[in-house]
C-alpha cells in the first residue's frame, strides 16, 4: 500500500521553501539506495502523504475556518466523479458488496462518513454533488451559474457543510480542447491557476482538500503522454498548499488500458462492485480509485481525530538555492514551492535568449542541482499560482512571451554557454547522465508572483516531446 507523502522544509534566510515533496512510495525503493536517480520505477503519481507537518497544517485549516461537519466530505469533479462507481458502493444503502481484503481498519472510516447528510438523505459516499458535473473542466467549480446562483463549489459547501473535499479535475482540460492549446504551457498554467483557486476557496472556508491525480488517458496518444505533466501540477499545488493527494494514476498506468473503459477515458470497474478491493478487483480503475481515496480519507481522519500519524517526516532538503549551495533535487518526481525574495537578487543570470528564453529576468532567483546517473527524458515545469500566458488566446499560444517566471536548464555549470533551454513555463528534453542546474528566475519590472511551483520529473519513455537533446 502506497500511502499519501509530504514534507516541509525549514525556512532559511532569504529563501522560503513553502513545501517540498518527498515523493517516493515504499513500493518504489531506489535500487542504489543513494541520492542519484539511477533506478526506474514509478515516477509520475507518487502522493503527498499525511505526515506530522501536514497534520498540523490540516488542523490549522480547521481552526481558521467555521465549524463544519467532521463526518462529511464533498465531491468536486467531472464525469469520473459523477459516475456512481466512484465511491457510492461504500454506502450501506447502495446494497453493493464491499471486500476490504483484510484492511479492516478502513471499515471505521467507511462507517464514519456513512450517515445521512440530510434527514433520510444520501451520505457523503453516494451523494450527487452540486460540485460535480459531466464534461466540465477545472475552471467550472468556481464559475457562477448561468441562472445567477452561486458557483457550484460554494453551493455544495452550503448544502452539506463538509469538513473535507475529494477533488478530481483535469481530464477534460486534457481531452476537451485543442491539443496545441492544452497539451503545453498554456494548459499547464490554466490548470495550475484553476486548481489553486479551488484549494484557496476550500481552505478559506475550513474545508480540507484531498487532490486526486488524473487517471491515464488512452483516447489519444498525445494526451496519454502529457497526463503526467498535469499530475505534476496537482502534486505541486498540493505541496504548496500542504494538503494530501490521492494517487490512482500510478497503478492504473501500470495496469495499462485494461484498467480503463473502451472509451479510453473513464476507468473500468469490477461488475460485482467497484468496492471489491481484492487483487482481482484492483485490476479495474474505479476499484483502484476507491481504495486509494478511502485510504487517504482514513489517514486524514485518524490524524485529525485520533492523533495517529504513521508517516514520518522526510529529511530536510539540502542547500540554500544559491550558486554556491544549490537546492539538491535528490529524487524524482520533485516538487517545491519557492517563495520570498529569493537568495540571488543580484545574480548576473538574467539573459536567457541564447537558449530560447528572454532577457530582463532580474528579479528573485533560485538555483537547484540535479544529478543523473543515466540519460533521462526530463520535464521541468515552473508556474506561478495565478500565472496567465501573454496576451492572445486560442490554439497555438505557447506562453513564450510571459514575463513573470523563467525556468532554465544548465549542463555542468552556470555559464551562459551551458544553458540548454529556457522558457516561461515548460522545458522538455532528453539529457545524458551528468550534473545539471535548474534556475527559476523572475522579472523585477513586473509584479512578482507570491510564489513559484517547480516540478521536475521524467517524461514517459515514448514521449517524442522529450526526445530531443
C-alpha positions in Angstrom: 0.0 0.0 0.0 1.4 3.3 -1.0 0.2 5.9 1.4 -0.2 9.6 0.5 3.9 11.7 1.2 4.8 15.2 2.1 7.5 17.1 3.8 8.0 20.7 4.7 11.4 22.3 4.6 12.5 24.8 7.3 12.7 28.4 6.3 16.2 29.7 5.5 17.5 33.2 5.3 16.4 34.9 2.1 14.6 31.9 0.7 11.3 30.4 1.9 10.5 26.9 0.8 6.8 26.7 1.3 6.8 22.9 1.0 8.9 20.2 -0.5 7.6 16.8 -1.6 9.5 13.6 -0.7 7.7 11.7 -3.4 8.8 8.1 -3.3 6.4 5.3 -2.3 7.5 2.4 -0.2 6.7 0.2 -3.2 9.3 2.0 -5.3 12.6 1.7 -3.5 15.6 3.2 -5.3 17.9 0.5 -6.3 21.1 2.3 -5.5 20.0 3.5 -2.0 21.6 6.9 -2.6 20.6 10.3 -3.8 21.1 9.7 -7.5 18.4 8.9 -10.0 19.6 5.6 -11.5 16.6 3.4 -10.8 13.5 3.2 -13.0 10.2 2.5 -11.1 7.1 4.6 -10.7 7.7 8.3 -11.5 4.5 10.1 -12.1 1.9 9.6 -9.4 3.6 9.4 -6.0 1.4 11.0 -3.4 1.8 13.8 -0.8 1.4 11.9 2.5 -0.1 12.8 5.8 3.0 13.4 7.9 3.1 15.3 11.3 3.7 18.6 9.5 0.8 18.0 7.1 -1.5 17.1 10.0 -0.5 20.4 11.7 -1.4 22.3 8.5 -4.8 20.5 8.3 -5.6 21.3 11.9 -4.7 25.0 11.1 -7.3 24.9 8.3 -9.9 23.6 10.7 -9.0 26.2 13.3 -9.0 29.1 10.8 -12.5 28.4 9.4 -16.0 28.0 10.6 -17.4 24.9 12.3 -18.0 22.1 9.8 -19.4 18.5 9.9 -16.4 16.3 10.6 -18.3 13.3 9.2 -19.0 14.8 5.8 -16.9 15.2 2.6 -17.9 16.7 -0.7 -17.0 15.6 -4.2 -15.6 18.0 -6.8 -15.1 16.7 -10.3 -16.4 15.8 -13.7 -17.9 12.6 -15.1 -15.3 10.4 -13.4 -16.9 11.7 -10.1 -20.5 11.8 -11.2 -20.2 8.1 -12.2 -21.5 6.3 -9.1 -18.8 3.6 -9.5 -16.8 6.3 -7.8 -17.2 5.8 -4.0 -21.0 5.1 -4.0 -20.6 1.4 -3.2 -19.2 2.3 0.2 -22.7 3.5 1.3 -24.6 0.8 3.1 -27.7 2.0 1.3 -26.2 1.0 -2.1 -26.5 -2.7 -1.3 -23.3 -3.4 -3.1 -20.7 -5.7 -1.7 -17.6 -4.3 -0.1 -14.5 -6.5 0.3 -11.6 -4.8 2.1 -9.4 -7.9 1.7 -8.1 -7.7 5.3 -7.9 -3.9 5.6 -10.4 -4.0 8.5 -9.3 -0.6 10.0 -10.8 1.1 6.9 -14.2 -0.1 7.9 -14.2 2.5 10.6 -13.7 5.3 8.1 -16.5 3.9 5.8 -18.8 4.0 8.8 -17.6 7.5 9.9 -18.8 9.0 6.6 -21.8 6.7 6.0 -24.6 8.7 7.6 -27.3 10.8 6.0 -26.2 14.4 5.3 -29.8 15.4 5.4 -32.7 13.6 7.2 -33.3 10.4 5.2 -30.9 11.5 2.5 -27.7 10.3 0.9 -24.3 10.0 2.7 -21.1 11.5 1.5 -20.3 8.3 -0.3 -23.4 8.3 -2.6 -24.5 11.9 -2.7 -24.9 13.5 -6.1 -22.7 16.6 -5.6 -23.6 20.0 -7.0 -19.8 20.5 -7.5 -19.6 17.6 -9.9 -20.9 17.5 -13.5 -20.4 15.8 -16.8 -17.9 17.3 -19.2 -16.6 20.1 -17.0 -13.1 21.5 -16.8 -11.1 22.8 -13.9 -12.5 26.4 -14.2 -16.1 25.2 -13.7 -16.5 24.7 -10.0 -15.9 28.3 -9.2 -17.7 29.8 -12.2 -21.1 31.5 -11.4 -24.0 29.6 -12.8 -25.9 31.0 -15.8 -29.1 31.4 -13.7 -27.3 33.7 -11.2 -26.8 31.2 -8.5 -23.5 30.9 -6.6 -20.7 28.8 -8.1 -21.2 25.0 -7.8 -18.4 24.5 -5.3 -19.9 27.1 -3.0 -23.4 25.7 -3.3 -22.2 22.3 -2.3 -20.4 23.7 0.8 -23.6 25.5 1.8 -25.7 22.3 1.2 -23.8 19.8 3.3 -21.3 21.8 5.4 -18.4 19.3 4.7 -15.1 19.2 6.5 -13.3 17.5 3.5 -13.4 17.7 -0.3 -12.3 15.0 -2.6 -11.2 16.8 -5.8 -10.5 15.2 -9.2 -10.5 17.5 -12.2 -8.4 17.8 -15.3 -9.4 15.0 -17.7 -11.5 17.4 -19.7 -8.7 20.0 -19.6 -6.6 17.4 -21.3 -9.2 15.9 -23.6 -11.8 18.5 -24.3 -9.9 21.2 -26.3 -7.3 21.7 -29.0 -4.1 19.8 -28.4 -2.0 22.9 -29.1 -4.0 24.9 -26.5 -3.9 22.5 -23.6 -1.1 19.9 -24.1 1.5 22.5 -23.5 2.4 25.6 -21.4 -1.0 27.3 -21.7 -2.8 24.3 -20.4 -0.5 23.8 -17.5 -0.8 27.5 -16.5 -4.6 27.5 -16.7 -4.8 24.2 -14.8 -2.5 25.5 -12.0 -4.5 28.7 -11.7 -7.8 26.9 -11.5 -6.7 24.2 -9.1 -5.0 26.8 -6.8 -8.2 28.8 -6.8 -10.2 25.7 -5.8 -7.8 24.9 -3.0 -7.8 28.5 -1.8 -11.6 28.7 -1.8 -11.9 25.4 0.2 -9.2 26.1 2.8 -10.5 29.7 3.4 -13.8 28.1 4.4 -12.3 25.5 6.6 -12.7 22.6 4.1 -9.7 20.3 3.7 -8.9 19.4 0.0 -7.7 16.0 -1.0 -6.4 16.4 -4.5 -6.6 13.4 -6.8 -4.3 12.6 -9.7 -5.8 12.2 -13.1 -6.1 8.6 -14.4 -4.3 7.7 -17.6 -6.0 9.0 -20.7 -5.7 6.5 -23.6 -8.1 8.2 -26.0 -5.3 9.9 -27.8 -1.5 9.4 -27.6 -0.5 13.0 -27.1 -2.9 13.2 -24.1 -1.7 9.9 -22.6 1.9 11.2 -22.7 1.0 14.6 -21.2 -1.2 13.4 -18.4 1.9 13.1 -16.1 2.6 16.8 -16.6 -0.9 17.7 -15.4 -0.4 15.3 -12.4 2.8 17.2 -11.7 0.7 20.3 -11.4 -1.6 18.5 -8.9 1.4 17.5 -6.9 3.0 20.9 -7.0 -0.3 22.7 -5.9 -0.7 20.2 -3.1 2.9 20.7 -1.9 2.4 24.5 -1.9 -0.8 24.2 0.0 0.4 21.4 2.2 -2.6 19.2 1.6 -2.7 15.4 0.8 -3.0 13.9 -2.6 -4.6 10.6 -3.8 -2.7 8.6 -6.3 -4.8 6.4 -8.6 -2.6 7.2 -11.6 0.4 5.0 -10.8 -1.5 1.7 -10.5 -3.8 2.4 -13.5 -0.8 3.2 -15.6 0.9 0.0 -14.6 -2.2 -2.0 -15.3 -2.4 -0.3 -18.8 -5.5 0.2 -20.9 -7.3 -2.8 -19.3 -7.9 -0.6 -16.2 -9.8 2.0 -18.4 -13.1 1.5 -20.2 -13.1 1.2 -24.0 -13.6 4.9 -24.4 -10.0 5.4 -23.3 -11.0 8.0 -20.6 -13.3 6.6 -17.9 -12.0 3.9 -15.5 -13.3 0.3 -15.8 -14.9 -1.4 -12.8 -15.5 -4.9 -11.4 -19.1 -5.7 -12.4 -19.6 -7.3 -8.9 -18.8 -4.0 -7.2 -16.3 -1.2 -7.5 -15.6 -1.7 -3.8 -14.2 -5.2 -4.3 -10.6 -4.4 -3.1 -9.0 -7.8 -3.6 -6.2 -8.2 -6.1 -8.7 -9.4 -8.6 -10.9 -6.3 -8.1 -7.9 -4.0 -8.2 -7.4 -4.8 -11.9 -10.1 -2.2 -12.5 -9.6 1.5 -12.4 -12.6 2.6 -10.3 -11.7 -0.1 -7.7 -8.2 1.3 -7.5 -9.5 4.9 -7.2 -12.0 3.8 -4.5 -9.3 2.1 -2.4 -6.8 5.0 -2.6 -9.5 7.6 -1.8 -10.6 5.5 1.2 -7.1 5.1 2.4 -6.4 8.9 2.2 -9.7 9.8 4.0 -8.7 7.2 6.6 -5.2 8.7 7.1 -6.6 12.2 7.4 -9.4 11.1 9.8 -7.2 9.3 12.2 -4.5 12.0 12.1 -7.1 14.7 12.9 -9.5 13.0 15.2 -7.4 10.2 16.8 -4.0 11.9 16.7 -2.5 8.9 14.8 0.2 9.8 12.2 2.2 6.8 10.9 4.2 8.5 8.2 7.5 10.2 9.4 8.9 13.4 8.0 11.5 13.0 5.3 14.9 14.5 5.7 15.3 18.2 5.1 16.3 19.3 1.7 19.9 20.2 1.3 21.1 23.6 0.0 20.1 27.3 0.1 19.1 27.9 -3.5 22.3 29.8 -4.3 25.0 29.1 -6.9 27.4 28.0 -4.2 24.8 26.0 -2.3 22.0 25.0 -4.7 19.0 23.1 -3.5 19.5 19.4 -4.1 17.0 17.5 -6.2 17.6 14.2 -4.6 15.0 12.1 -6.3 12.3 12.3 -8.9 9.5 13.2 -9.1 10.3 16.5 -7.3 8.1 19.4 -6.4 8.8 22.6 -4.4 7.1 25.9 -3.8 9.6 28.8 -3.8 8.6 32.0 -2.1 10.1 35.1 -0.7 12.7 37.5 -2.2 15.0 34.7 -3.4 18.6 34.4 -2.5 20.1 35.7 -5.7 18.5 39.0 -6.5 21.9 40.4 -7.8 22.8 37.4 -9.8 24.3 38.0 -13.3 21.9 35.4 -14.7 19.2 37.4 -16.4 19.6 36.9 -20.2 18.3 33.6 -21.5 17.8 34.4 -25.1 20.7 32.2 -26.3 18.9 29.1 -25.1 15.3 30.0 -26.1 14.2 32.3 -23.2 14.0 36.0 -22.7 16.2 38.9 -21.4 15.5 41.0 -18.3 14.9 38.3 -15.7 16.4 40.5 -12.9 14.1 39.5 -10.1 14.2 36.8 -7.4 16.1 33.7 -8.4 16.6 30.2 -7.1 19.2 27.6 -8.2 18.8 23.8 -7.8 21.1 21.0 -8.7 20.2 17.6 -10.2 22.5 14.6 -10.7 21.6 11.9 -13.2 23.4 8.5 -13.3 21.9 7.7 -16.6 20.2 9.5 -19.6 16.7 10.6 -18.9 13.8 12.4 -20.7 13.1 15.3 -18.4 10.1 17.6 -18.0 10.6 20.7 -15.9 7.6 22.9 -15.1 7.5 26.3 -13.3 4.2 28.0 -12.7 3.1 30.9 -10.5 -0.2 30.2 -8.8 -2.1 32.7 -10.9 0.1 33.0 -14.0 -1.6 33.7 -17.3 0.1 33.5 -20.7 0.9 36.6 -22.6 -2.0 38.3 -24.3 -3.7 36.3 -27.0 -5.9 33.3 -26.9 -6.9 30.2 -28.8 -4.8 27.4 -30.2 -1.1 27.9 -30.6 -0.4 30.1 -27.6 2.8 28.8 -26.2 3.5 31.3 -23.4 6.8 32.3 -24.9 6.3 36.0 -24.1 5.1 35.6 -20.5 7.2 37.7 -18.2 6.6 36.6 -14.6 8.6 33.4 -14.3 11.5 31.9 -16.2 12.9 28.4 -15.9 16.2 27.3 -17.4 18.3 24.1 -17.5 22.1 24.3 -17.5 24.5 21.4 -18.0 27.5 21.1 -15.7 27.8 24.8 -14.7 26.0 28.1 -14.7 27.9 29.7 -17.6 25.7 31.2 -20.3 27.2 28.8 -22.8 26.0 25.8 -20.7 22.3 26.8 -20.9 20.4 24.1 -22.7 16.9 25.5 -22.7 14.8 28.3 -21.1 11.1 29.1 -21.1 8.4 30.8 -19.1 6.8 27.6 -18.1 7.9 24.3 -19.6 11.1 22.5 -20.6 11.1 19.1 -22.2 14.3 17.3 -23.5 16.3 14.2 -23.2 19.6 14.7 -21.4 22.6 12.4 -20.9 24.0 11.3 -17.5 25.7 14.1 -15.6 25.1 17.2 -13.4 22.5 19.8 -14.2 21.3 23.1 -12.7 17.7 24.3 -12.8 17.3 28.0 -12.4 14.0 29.6 -11.6 14.1 33.4 -12.2 11.6 36.2 -12.1 11.3 39.7 -13.6 11.7 42.8 -11.3 9.7 45.1 -13.6 6.5 43.1 -13.5 4.6 42.3 -10.3 6.4 39.2 -9.0 4.4 36.1 -8.1 3.8 35.3 -4.4 5.5 32.0 -5.0 6.5 29.7 -7.8 5.7 26.0 -8.1 8.5 24.0 -9.6 8.3 20.3 -10.6 10.9 18.1 -12.2 10.1 14.7 -13.5 10.8 12.1 -16.2 8.6 12.1 -19.2 7.1 8.8 -20.4 9.8 6.9 -22.3 7.9 7.1 -25.6 7.1 10.8 -25.4 8.5 12.4 -28.6 8.2 15.9 -27.0 11.1 14.9 -24.6 13.2 13.0 -27.1 15.3 15.9 -28.4 18.7 16.8 -26.9 
